[in-house]
């Protein structure tokens, strides 16, 4: 990356740091004017960890018990309006339990302090000296501000793809760990199978199984039973009633619900898109396209394939952009599309619309343009080479 872009990324990082300092000074982040700890997404993690440490892991999936635990974590009452549920499978309780050993604010800050470097490391593995670009991507600000897990998700998904060729078993282990957010693993089995990465496929399956078994042994079968019973409740709250707001769902499902469509229609559109993406990923990963483009396509399609995606999940998109840059530097049109994507992520909090979905489409457009322009089937590529050699010989 050029020094000019490094300067832009540095300025963005300084703006973020300044913004956080200003928010603290104005009592708009971490504490309010009365000194009460502010309620952010991370409280759901801390409260679930507290329950697990107390031997009541299953209660993390009970809204009433979990809300009481959130009240304990924050040291002030949490209303139902401010309540944040725990929707993760039991293996993520391991991380939550470790974090719950710390006081809430210390755990809140420690979570970003640990997961942000992991995300930066994955980005650095994709493109040298890209750690500053990772910080500058606008989704970074949102993750730090609410203590979400987008850094961890991106680190696992992007790190696995960056290691796929050289260390396939380790790549599979990372993908197995990614099952803590199962909605982001929909397309990975299709890609691994189509590309013939069976060692990674097996390592991912073994890791996911081991995590599930370990959580069953440590937290008990009750936690898994409670999780299974909580899934329909989560589906009803998020996808049927839209309690978190349709504009926050940055998926085609969320877009259609925001436009007024019913759940059946929006669900059918989402399923159709996911199936089309799966077919496209299989075709691309079976082709002779370069690995960086395959990785970028998979990460971008991952955000499109799930109906359950929020703006804090978008560090994955930054990794997709990095893989495209690794393939080759952006031309003017591609630079414009990347700028549009970054702008769409940046303005999301001010638009009350799923602009992150548009950001994903912008990066998907780059993948499609490159694939149409540069990828030839193996047979056609050989024929082209033979014709070129014949013409050269005639000349």
ABEGO torsion letter per residue (X at the ends): XBAAAAAAAAAAAAAAAAAAAAAAAAGABGBBAAGBBBBBAAAAAAAAAAAAAAGBAAAAABAAAAAAAAAAAAGBBBBAAABBBBABBAAAAAAAAAAAABBAAAAAAAAAAAAAAAAAAAAAAABBGAAAAAAABAAAAAAAAAGBAAAAAAAAAAAAAAAAAABAAAAAAAAAAAAABAAAAAAAAAAAAAAGBAAAAAAAAAAAAAAAAAAAAAAEAAAAAAAAAAAAAAAAAAAAAGAAEAAABBBAAAAAAAAGBBAAAAAAAAAAAAAAAAAAAAAAAABABBAAAAAAAAAAAAAAABABBBAAAAAAAAAAAAAAAAABBBBAAAAAAAAAAAAAAAAAAAAGBBAAAAAAAAAAAAAAAAAAAABBBAAAAAAAAAAAAAAAAAX
